Amino acid sequence: MSKHAIIVGASGDIGQSVAIKLLQLGYITTLTTTNLKKVETNPKFLPLRNENWVELDVRDSSAIQNLFSKTENKYGAPNTLVYCSGIIKDRPISLMTDTEWN
């Protein structure tokens, strides 16, 4: 049985490194980004250009459900989920308001 990983935030440096490692370990990967055009045109993504990329807004719950439904139908249920999406505010956590944290 194939190993399938979904990597949310694969267009970031950490996500890209994780994706490459999982491919080396024999995983089928579904990689998400907020900007497919960036992935298609930036040379840094050449090692992953032929993988299954999906544009995803993690704030949209229906898009997340759709991602899992489509990938499960195509590859089977994922047995690995890596979440490395997000933006960090440029300030110490102890100084963040609840709104900034959320």
Backbone atoms as SQL, in Angstrom:
CREATE TABLE atoms (id INTEGER PRIMARY KEY, chain TEXT, resi INTEGER, resn TEXT, atom TEXT, x REAL, y REAL, z REAL);
INSERT INTO atoms VALUES
  (1, 'A', 1, 'MET', 'N', 0.839, -1.183, 0.000),
  (2, 'A', 1, 'MET', 'CA', 0.000, 0.000, 0.000),
  (3, 'A', 1, 'MET', 'C', 0.884, 1.246, 0.000),
  (4, 'A', 2, 'SER', 'N', 0.521, 2.231, -0.791),
  (5, 'A', 2, 'SER', 'CA', 1.290, 3.465, -0.908),
  (6, 'A', 2, 'SER', 'C', 1.118, 4.346, 0.324),
  (7, 'A', 3, 'LYS', 'N', 2.170, 5.078, 0.626),
  (8, 'A', 3, 'LYS', 'CA', 2.113, 6.074, 1.691),
  (9, 'A', 3, 'LYS', 'C', 1.763, 7.398, 1.043),
  (10, 'A', 4, 'HIS', 'N', 0.787, 8.086, 1.626),
  (11, 'A', 4, 'HIS', 'CA', 0.316, 9.356, 1.067),
  (12, 'A', 4, 'HIS', 'C', 0.385, 10.431, 2.132),
  (13, 'A', 5, 'ALA', 'N', 1.026, 11.555, 1.788),
  (14, 'A', 5, 'ALA', 'CA', 1.143, 12.684, 2.709),
  (15, 'A', 5, 'ALA', 'C', 0.532, 13.929, 2.086),
  (16, 'A', 6, 'ILE', 'N', -0.206, 14.671, 2.889),
  (17, 'A', 6, 'ILE', 'CA', -0.662, 15.999, 2.514),
  (18, 'A', 6, 'ILE', 'C', 0.204, 16.981, 3.288),
  (19, 'A', 7, 'ILE', 'N', 0.796, 17.923, 2.557),
  (20, 'A', 7, 'ILE', 'CA', 1.648, 18.926, 3.190),
  (21, 'A', 7, 'ILE', 'C', 1.018, 20.289, 2.949),
  (22, 'A', 8, 'VAL', 'N', 0.461, 20.852, 4.005),
  (23, 'A', 8, 'VAL', 'CA', -0.163, 22.176, 3.937),
  (24, 'A', 8, 'VAL', 'C', 0.935, 23.208, 4.153),
  (25, 'A', 9, 'GLY', 'N', 1.089, 24.089, 3.182),
  (26, 'A', 9, 'GLY', 'CA', 2.155, 25.080, 3.266),
  (27, 'A', 9, 'GLY', 'C', 3.445, 24.616, 2.622),
  (28, 'A', 10, 'ALA', 'N', 3.331, 23.787, 1.610),
  (29, 'A', 10, 'ALA', 'CA', 4.528, 23.212, 0.974),
  (30, 'A', 10, 'ALA', 'C', 5.324, 24.217, 0.162),
  (31, 'A', 11, 'SER', 'N', 4.775, 25.399, -0.074),
  (32, 'A', 11, 'SER', 'CA', 5.531, 26.384, -0.851),
  (33, 'A', 11, 'SER', 'C', 6.451, 27.234, 0.028),
  (34, 'A', 12, 'GLY', 'N', 6.384, 27.038, 1.329),
  (35, 'A', 12, 'GLY', 'CA', 7.338, 27.697, 2.213),
  (36, 'A', 12, 'GLY', 'C', 8.610, 26.870, 2.320),
  (37, 'A', 13, 'ASP', 'N', 9.632, 27.446, 2.890),
  (38, 'A', 13, 'ASP', 'CA', 10.923, 26.754, 2.972),
  (39, 'A', 13, 'ASP', 'C', 10.835, 25.447, 3.758),
  (40, 'A', 14, 'ILE', 'N', 10.169, 25.465, 4.906),
  (41, 'A', 14, 'ILE', 'CA', 10.045, 24.252, 5.727),
  (42, 'A', 14, 'ILE', 'C', 9.199, 23.213, 4.999),
  (43, 'A', 15, 'GLY', 'N', 8.057, 23.633, 4.462),
  (44, 'A', 15, 'GLY', 'CA', 7.181, 22.708, 3.743),
  (45, 'A', 15, 'GLY', 'C', 7.852, 22.085, 2.539),
  (46, 'A', 16, 'GLN', 'N', 8.633, 22.878, 1.823),
  (47, 'A', 16, 'GLN', 'CA', 9.343, 22.354, 0.655),
  (48, 'A', 16, 'GLN', 'C', 10.373, 21.308, 1.073),
  (49, 'A', 17, 'SER', 'N', 11.096, 21.571, 2.137),
  (50, 'A', 17, 'SER', 'CA', 12.093, 20.610, 2.620),
  (51, 'A', 17, 'SER', 'C', 11.436, 19.306, 3.072),
  (52, 'A', 18, 'VAL', 'N', 10.316, 19.425, 3.767),
  (53, 'A', 18, 'VAL', 'CA', 9.587, 18.232, 4.218),
  (54, 'A', 18, 'VAL', 'C', 9.091, 17.445, 3.009),
  (55, 'A', 19, 'ALA', 'N', 8.560, 18.146, 2.014),
  (56, 'A', 19, 'ALA', 'CA', 8.052, 17.469, 0.812),
  (57, 'A', 19, 'ALA', 'C', 9.155, 16.690, 0.109),
  (58, 'A', 20, 'ILE', 'N', 10.304, 17.306, -0.051),
  (59, 'A', 20, 'ILE', 'CA', 11.417, 16.622, -0.711),
  (60, 'A', 20, 'ILE', 'C', 11.820, 15.376, 0.072),
  (61, 'A', 21, 'LYS', 'N', 11.891, 15.480, 1.386),
  (62, 'A', 21, 'LYS', 'CA', 12.278, 14.331, 2.222),
  (63, 'A', 21, 'LYS', 'C', 11.244, 13.203, 2.108),
  (64, 'A', 22, 'LEU', 'N', 9.965, 13.548, 2.160),
  (65, 'A', 22, 'LEU', 'CA', 8.937, 12.514, 2.061),
  (66, 'A', 22, 'LEU', 'C', 8.948, 11.838, 0.687),
  (67, 'A', 23, 'LEU', 'N', 9.218, 12.606, -0.357),
  (68, 'A', 23, 'LEU', 'CA', 9.355, 11.996, -1.685),
  (69, 'A', 23, 'LEU', 'C', 10.515, 11.012, -1.709),
  (70, 'A', 24, 'GLN', 'N', 11.622, 11.382, -1.081),
  (71, 'A', 24, 'GLN', 'CA', 12.787, 10.480, -1.009),
  (72, 'A', 24, 'GLN', 'C', 12.441, 9.202, -0.251),
  (73, 'A', 25, 'LEU', 'N', 11.502, 9.309, 0.692),
  (74, 'A', 25, 'LEU', 'CA', 11.081, 8.139, 1.469),
  (75, 'A', 25, 'LEU', 'C', 9.981, 7.335, 0.778),
  (76, 'A', 26, 'GLY', 'N', 9.595, 7.749, -0.424),
  (77, 'A', 26, 'GLY', 'CA', 8.637, 6.978, -1.208),
  (78, 'A', 26, 'GLY', 'C', 7.181, 7.377, -1.051),
  (79, 'A', 27, 'TYR', 'N', 6.917, 8.514, -0.477),
  (80, 'A', 27, 'TYR', 'CA', 5.542, 8.967, -0.307),
  (81, 'A', 27, 'TYR', 'C', 4.981, 9.537, -1.603),
  (82, 'A', 28, 'ILE', 'N', 3.689, 9.369, -1.787),
  (83, 'A', 28, 'ILE', 'CA', 2.926, 10.151, -2.753),
  (84, 'A', 28, 'ILE', 'C', 2.569, 11.426, -2.005),
  (85, 'A', 29, 'THR', 'N', 2.761, 12.584, -2.626),
  (86, 'A', 29, 'THR', 'CA', 2.514, 13.822, -1.903),
  (87, 'A', 29, 'THR', 'C', 1.444, 14.671, -2.570),
  (88, 'A', 30, 'THR', 'N', 0.640, 15.299, -1.744),
  (89, 'A', 30, 'THR', 'CA', -0.265, 16.356, -2.166),
  (90, 'A', 30, 'THR', 'C', 0.224, 17.601, -1.451),
  (91, 'A', 31, 'LEU', 'N', 0.594, 18.606, -2.231),
  (92, 'A', 31, 'LEU', 'CA', 1.229, 19.798, -1.700),
  (93, 'A', 31, 'LEU', 'C', 0.302, 20.998, -1.870),
  (94, 'A', 32, 'THR', 'N', 0.179, 21.808, -0.833),
  (95, 'A', 32, 'THR', 'CA', -0.692, 22.976, -0.949),
  (96, 'A', 32, 'THR', 'C', 0.103, 24.263, -0.913),
  (97, 'A', 33, 'THR', 'N', -0.486, 25.251, -1.554),
  (98, 'A', 33, 'THR', 'CA', 0.072, 26.596, -1.622),
  (99, 'A', 33, 'THR', 'C', -1.091, 27.570, -1.727),
  (100, 'A', 34, 'THR', 'N', -0.843, 28.809, -1.425),
  (101, 'A', 34, 'THR', 'CA', -1.861, 29.832, -1.658),
  (102, 'A', 34, 'THR', 'C', -1.693, 30.476, -3.019),
  (103, 'A', 35, 'ASN', 'N', -0.631, 30.099, -3.746),
  (104, 'A', 35, 'ASN', 'CA', -0.335, 30.747, -5.015),
  (105, 'A', 35, 'ASN', 'C', 0.308, 29.752, -5.994),
  (106, 'A', 36, 'LEU', 'N', -0.518, 29.088, -6.804),
  (107, 'A', 36, 'LEU', 'CA', 0.002, 28.106, -7.770),
  (108, 'A', 36, 'LEU', 'C', 0.928, 28.741, -8.799),
  (109, 'A', 37, 'LYS', 'N', 0.648, 29.976, -9.194),
  (110, 'A', 37, 'LYS', 'CA', 1.495, 30.643, -10.187),
  (111, 'A', 37, 'LYS', 'C', 2.929, 30.776, -9.679),
  (112, 'A', 38, 'LYS', 'N', 3.078, 31.034, -8.381),
  (113, 'A', 38, 'LYS', 'CA', 4.413, 31.128, -7.774),
  (114, 'A', 38, 'LYS', 'C', 5.153, 29.799, -7.922),
  (115, 'A', 39, 'VAL', 'N', 4.453, 28.711, -7.687),
  (116, 'A', 39, 'VAL', 'CA', 5.065, 27.383, -7.789),
  (117, 'A', 39, 'VAL', 'C', 5.444, 27.073, -9.235),
  (118, 'A', 40, 'GLU', 'N', 4.582, 27.474, -10.163),
  (119, 'A', 40, 'GLU', 'CA', 4.812, 27.163, -11.575),
  (120, 'A', 40, 'GLU', 'C', 5.942, 27.988, -12.189),
  (121, 'A', 41, 'THR', 'N', 6.230, 29.161, -11.639),
  (122, 'A', 41, 'THR', 'CA', 7.198, 30.048, -12.283),
  (123, 'A', 41, 'THR', 'C', 8.513, 30.218, -11.524),
  (124, 'A', 42, 'ASN', 'N', 8.559, 29.851, -10.260),
  (125, 'A', 42, 'ASN', 'CA', 9.768, 30.053, -9.461),
  (126, 'A', 42, 'ASN', 'C', 10.689, 28.832, -9.588),
  (127, 'A', 43, 'PRO', 'N', 11.931, 29.035, -10.031),
  (128, 'A', 43, 'PRO', 'CA', 12.857, 27.902, -10.212),
  (129, 'A', 43, 'PRO', 'C', 13.133, 27.113, -8.936),
  (130, 'A', 44, 'LYS', 'N', 12.937, 27.696, -7.780),
  (131, 'A', 44, 'LYS', 'CA', 13.209, 26.972, -6.532),
  (132, 'A', 44, 'LYS', 'C', 12.291, 25.767, -6.372),
  (133, 'A', 45, 'PHE', 'N', 11.171, 25.753, -7.109),
  (134, 'A', 45, 'PHE', 'CA', 10.217, 24.638, -6.993),
  (135, 'A', 45, 'PHE', 'C', 10.420, 23.554, -8.045),
  (136, 'A', 46, 'LEU', 'N', 11.477, 23.654, -8.852),
  (137, 'A', 46, 'LEU', 'CA', 11.718, 22.640, -9.880),
  (138, 'A', 46, 'LEU', 'C', 11.712, 21.211, -9.345),
  (139, 'A', 47, 'PRO', 'N', 12.326, 20.925, -8.181),
  (140, 'A', 47, 'PRO', 'CA', 12.306, 19.542, -7.695),
  (141, 'A', 47, 'PRO', 'C', 10.899, 19.011, -7.391),
  (142, 'A', 48, 'LEU', 'N', 9.943, 19.922, -7.227),
  (143, 'A', 48, 'LEU', 'CA', 8.582, 19.511, -6.867),
  (144, 'A', 48, 'LEU', 'C', 7.556, 19.874, -7.939),
  (145, 'A', 49, 'ARG', 'N', 8.017, 20.363, -9.065),
  (146, 'A', 49, 'ARG', 'CA', 7.104, 20.898, -10.074),
  (147, 'A', 49, 'ARG', 'C', 6.101, 19.860, -10.570),
  (148, 'A', 50, 'ASN', 'N', 6.484, 18.591, -10.649),
  (149, 'A', 50, 'ASN', 'CA', 5.592, 17.561, -11.190),
  (150, 'A', 50, 'ASN', 'C', 4.734, 16.884, -10.137),
  (151, 'A', 51, 'GLU', 'N', 4.783, 17.368, -8.926),
  (152, 'A', 51, 'GLU', 'CA', 3.963, 16.781, -7.865),
  (153, 'A', 51, 'GLU', 'C', 2.541, 17.325, -7.923),
  (154, 'A', 52, 'ASN', 'N', 1.683, 16.762, -7.097),
  (155, 'A', 52, 'ASN', 'CA', 0.274, 17.147, -7.054),
  (156, 'A', 52, 'ASN', 'C', 0.106, 18.401, -6.190),
  (157, 'A', 53, 'TRP', 'N', 0.096, 19.576, -6.830),
  (158, 'A', 53, 'TRP', 'CA', -0.076, 20.851, -6.122),
  (159, 'A', 53, 'TRP', 'C', -1.535, 21.258, -6.137),
  (160, 'A', 54, 'VAL', 'N', -2.004, 21.805, -5.030),
  (161, 'A', 54, 'VAL', 'CA', -3.380, 22.277, -4.902),
  (162, 'A', 54, 'VAL', 'C', -3.339, 23.663, -4.269),
  (163, 'A', 55, 'GLU', 'N', -4.067, 24.608, -4.869),
  (164, 'A', 55, 'GLU', 'CA', -4.176, 25.922, -4.251),
  (165, 'A', 55, 'GLU', 'C', -5.194, 25.821, -3.126),
  (166, 'A', 56, 'LEU', 'N', -4.824, 26.288, -1.943),
  (167, 'A', 56, 'LEU', 'CA', -5.679, 26.115, -0.765),
  (168, 'A', 56, 'LEU', 'C', -5.609, 27.332, 0.134),
  (169, 'A', 57, 'ASP', 'N', -6.779, 27.785, 0.560),
  (170, 'A', 57, 'ASP', 'CA', -6.898, 28.812, 1.592),
  (171, 'A', 57, 'ASP', 'C', -7.365, 28.091, 2.847),
  (172, 'A', 58, 'VAL', 'N', -6.501, 27.972, 3.845),
  (173, 'A', 58, 'VAL', 'CA', -6.828, 27.184, 5.036),
  (174, 'A', 58, 'VAL', 'C', -7.940, 27.811, 5.871),
  (175, 'A', 59, 'ARG', 'N', -8.322, 29.047, 5.557),
  (176, 'A', 59, 'ARG', 'CA', -9.443, 29.677, 6.268),
  (177, 'A', 59, 'ARG', 'C', -10.786, 29.211, 5.734),
  (178, 'A', 60, 'ASP', 'N', -10.786, 28.487, 4.621),
  (179, 'A', 60, 'ASP', 'CA', -12.008, 28.034, 3.959),
  (180, 'A', 60, 'ASP', 'C', -12.224, 26.544, 4.253),
  (181, 'A', 61, 'SER', 'N', -13.133, 26.265, 5.192),
  (182, 'A', 61, 'SER', 'CA', -13.340, 24.873, 5.617),
  (183, 'A', 61, 'SER', 'C', -13.845, 23.987, 4.485),
  (184, 'A', 62, 'SER', 'N', -14.647, 24.531, 3.574),
  (185, 'A', 62, 'SER', 'CA', -15.136, 23.708, 2.462),
  (186, 'A', 62, 'SER', 'C', -13.983, 23.356, 1.512),
  (187, 'A', 63, 'ALA', 'N', -13.016, 24.254, 1.362),
  (188, 'A', 63, 'ALA', 'CA', -11.850, 23.955, 0.517),
  (189, 'A', 63, 'ALA', 'C', -11.018, 22.839, 1.138),
  (190, 'A', 64, 'ILE', 'N', -10.911, 22.829, 2.452),
  (191, 'A', 64, 'ILE', 'CA', -10.167, 21.766, 3.144),
  (192, 'A', 64, 'ILE', 'C', -10.878, 20.426, 2.969),
  (193, 'A', 65, 'GLN', 'N', -12.192, 20.425, 3.146),
  (194, 'A', 65, 'GLN', 'CA', -12.964, 19.193, 2.957),
  (195, 'A', 65, 'GLN', 'C', -12.825, 18.690, 1.521),
  (196, 'A', 66, 'ASN', 'N', -12.869, 19.603, 0.567),
  (197, 'A', 66, 'ASN', 'CA', -12.729, 19.248, -0.842),
  (198, 'A', 66, 'ASN', 'C', -11.341, 18.654, -1.122),
  (199, 'A', 67, 'LEU', 'N', -10.307, 19.258, -0.540),
  (200, 'A', 67, 'LEU', 'CA', -8.947, 18.739, -0.696),
  (201, 'A', 67, 'LEU', 'C', -8.871, 17.293, -0.231),
  (202, 'A', 68, 'PHE', 'N', -9.381, 17.018, 0.963),
  (203, 'A', 68, 'PHE', 'CA', -9.301, 15.657, 1.490),
  (204, 'A', 68, 'PHE', 'C', -10.141, 14.684, 0.665),
  (205, 'A', 69, 'SER', 'N', -11.326, 15.101, 0.229),
  (206, 'A', 69, 'SER', 'CA', -12.176, 14.220, -0.585),
  (207, 'A', 69, 'SER', 'C', -11.502, 13.857, -1.899),
  (208, 'A', 70, 'LYS', 'N', -10.979, 14.867, -2.591),
  (209, 'A', 70, 'LYS', 'CA', -10.348, 14.614, -3.893),
  (210, 'A', 70, 'LYS', 'C', -9.098, 13.750, -3.758),
  (211, 'A', 71, 'THR', 'N', -8.261, 14.060, -2.782),
  (212, 'A', 71, 'THR', 'CA', -7.028, 13.284, -2.657),
  (213, 'A', 71, 'THR', 'C', -7.314, 11.871, -2.170),
  (214, 'A', 72, 'GLU', 'N', -8.306, 11.712, -1.306),
  (215, 'A', 72, 'GLU', 'CA', -8.650, 10.365, -0.844),
  (216, 'A', 72, 'GLU', 'C', -9.182, 9.526, -1.997),
  (217, 'A', 73, 'ASN', 'N', -9.991, 10.119, -2.857),
  (218, 'A', 73, 'ASN', 'CA', -10.504, 9.389, -4.020),
  (219, 'A', 73, 'ASN', 'C', -9.386, 8.994, -4.972),
  (220, 'A', 74, 'LYS', 'N', -8.380, 9.837, -5.095),
  (221, 'A', 74, 'LYS', 'CA', -7.298, 9.586, -6.052),
  (222, 'A', 74, 'LYS', 'C', -6.206, 8.676, -5.483),
  (223, 'A', 75, 'TYR', 'N', -5.818, 8.890, -4.219),
  (224, 'A', 75, 'TYR', 'CA', -4.662, 8.193, -3.652),
  (225, 'A', 75, 'TYR', 'C', -4.985, 7.332, -2.434),
  (226, 'A', 76, 'GLY', 'N', -6.219, 7.374, -1.965),
  (227, 'A', 76, 'GLY', 'CA', -6.551, 6.729, -0.709),
  (228, 'A', 76, 'GLY', 'C', -6.364, 7.719, 0.433),
  (229, 'A', 77, 'ALA', 'N', -6.823, 7.336, 1.584),
  (230, 'A', 77, 'ALA', 'CA', -6.735, 8.232, 2.740),
  (231, 'A', 77, 'ALA', 'C', -5.272, 8.535, 3.059),
  (232, 'A', 78, 'PRO', 'N', -4.963, 9.793, 3.323),
  (233, 'A', 78, 'PRO', 'CA', -3.572, 10.108, 3.670),
  (234, 'A', 78, 'PRO', 'C', -3.221, 9.497, 5.027),
  (235, 'A', 79, 'ASN', 'N', -2.005, 9.006, 5.154),
  (236, 'A', 79, 'ASN', 'CA', -1.582, 8.504, 6.456),
  (237, 'A', 79, 'ASN', 'C', -0.610, 9.462, 7.123),
  (238, 'A', 80, 'THR', 'N', -0.356, 10.602, 6.465),
  (239, 'A', 80, 'THR', 'CA', 0.510, 11.626, 7.052),
  (240, 'A', 80, 'THR', 'C', -0.039, 12.997, 6.684),
  (241, 'A', 81, 'LEU', 'N', -0.096, 13.877, 7.675),
  (242, 'A', 81, 'LEU', 'CA', -0.473, 15.270, 7.448),
  (243, 'A', 81, 'LEU', 'C', 0.590, 16.138, 8.086),
  (244, 'A', 82, 'VAL', 'N', 1.155, 17.033, 7.285),
  (245, 'A', 82, 'VAL', 'CA', 2.154, 17.983, 7.785),
  (246, 'A', 82, 'VAL', 'C', 1.564, 19.369, 7.596),
  (247, 'A', 83, 'TYR', 'N', 1.486, 20.124, 8.684),
  (248, 'A', 83, 'TYR', 'CA', 0.936, 21.478, 8.617),
  (249, 'A', 83, 'TYR', 'C', 2.048, 22.466, 8.921),
  (250, 'A', 84, 'CYS', 'N', 2.472, 23.196, 7.909),
  (251, 'A', 84, 'CYS', 'CA', 3.513, 24.212, 8.123),
  (252, 'A', 84, 'CYS', 'C', 3.130, 25.490, 7.389),
  (253, 'A', 85, 'SER', 'N', 1.881, 25.851, 7.525),
  (254, 'A', 85, 'SER', 'CA', 1.371, 27.054, 6.911),
  (255, 'A', 85, 'SER', 'C', 1.180, 28.110, 7.986),
  (256, 'A', 86, 'GLY', 'N', 1.439, 29.322, 7.642),
  (257, 'A', 86, 'GLY', 'CA', 1.161, 30.385, 8.595),
  (258, 'A', 86, 'GLY', 'C', 2.075, 31.570, 8.431),
  (259, 'A', 87, 'ILE', 'N', 1.670, 32.618, 9.068),
  (260, 'A', 87, 'ILE', 'CA', 2.439, 33.855, 9.056),
  (261, 'A', 87, 'ILE', 'C', 2.716, 34.220, 10.505),
  (262, 'A', 88, 'ILE', 'N', 3.922, 34.571, 10.764),
  (263, 'A', 88, 'ILE', 'CA', 4.294, 34.969, 12.119),
  (264, 'A', 88, 'ILE', 'C', 4.391, 36.490, 12.149),
  (265, 'A', 89, 'LYS', 'N', 3.698, 37.091, 13.100),
  (266, 'A', 89, 'LYS', 'CA', 3.831, 38.532, 13.285),
  (267, 'A', 89, 'LYS', 'C', 5.233, 38.815, 13.791),
  (268, 'A', 90, 'ASP', 'N', 5.784, 39.900, 13.351),
  (269, 'A', 90, 'ASP', 'CA', 7.155, 40.232, 13.716),
  (270, 'A', 90, 'ASP', 'C', 7.190, 40.968, 15.061),
  (271, 'A', 91, 'ARG', 'N', 6.891, 40.212, 16.115),
  (272, 'A', 91, 'ARG', 'CA', 6.961, 40.744, 17.473),
  (273, 'A', 91, 'ARG', 'C', 6.963, 39.586, 18.450),
  (274, 'A', 92, 'PRO', 'N', 7.474, 39.772, 19.628),
  (275, 'A', 92, 'PRO', 'CA', 7.496, 38.682, 20.610),
  (276, 'A', 92, 'PRO', 'C', 6.076, 38.199, 20.950),
  (277, 'A', 93, 'ILE', 'N', 5.930, 36.905, 21.103),
  (278, 'A', 93, 'ILE', 'CA', 4.621, 36.321, 21.406),
  (279, 'A', 93, 'ILE', 'C', 4.019, 36.953, 22.649),
  (280, 'A', 94, 'SER', 'N', 4.840, 37.225, 23.641),
  (281, 'A', 94, 'SER', 'CA', 4.328, 37.789, 24.898),
  (282, 'A', 94, 'SER', 'C', 3.709, 39.174, 24.711),
  (283, 'A', 95, 'LEU', 'N', 3.996, 39.832, 23.600),
  (284, 'A', 95, 'LEU', 'CA', 3.441, 41.161, 23.339),
  (285, 'A', 95, 'LEU', 'C', 2.255, 41.139, 22.377),
  (286, 'A', 96, 'MET', 'N', 1.927, 39.952, 21.862),
  (287, 'A', 96, 'MET', 'CA', 0.814, 39.853, 20.907),
  (288, 'A', 96, 'MET', 'C', -0.526, 39.945, 21.613),
  (289, 'A', 97, 'THR', 'N', -1.462, 40.597, 20.945),
  (290, 'A', 97, 'THR', 'CA', -2.835, 40.603, 21.419),
  (291, 'A', 97, 'THR', 'C', -3.497, 39.310, 20.977),
  (292, 'A', 98, 'ASP', 'N', -4.664, 39.017, 21.539),
  (293, 'A', 98, 'ASP', 'CA', -5.405, 37.820, 21.113),
  (294, 'A', 98, 'ASP', 'C', -5.737, 37.885, 19.631),
  (295, 'A', 99, 'THR', 'N', -6.092, 39.054, 19.145),
  (296, 'A', 99, 'THR', 'CA', -6.421, 39.214, 17.738),
  (297, 'A', 99, 'THR', 'C', -5.221, 38.911, 16.849),
  (298, 'A', 100, 'GLU', 'N', -4.043, 39.383, 17.246),
  (299, 'A', 100, 'GLU', 'CA', -2.844, 39.101, 16.459),
  (300, 'A', 100, 'GLU', 'C', -2.504, 37.605, 16.487),
  (301, 'A', 101, 'TRP', 'N', -2.694, 36.972, 17.611),
  (302, 'A', 101, 'TRP', 'CA', -2.395, 35.541, 17.742),
  (303, 'A', 101, 'TRP', 'C', -3.312, 34.714, 16.857),
  (304, 'A', 102, 'ASN', 'N', -4.607, 35.073, 16.844),
  (305, 'A', 102, 'ASN', 'CA', -5.583, 34.327, 16.042),
  (306, 'A', 102, 'ASN', 'C', -5.429, 34.645, 14.582);
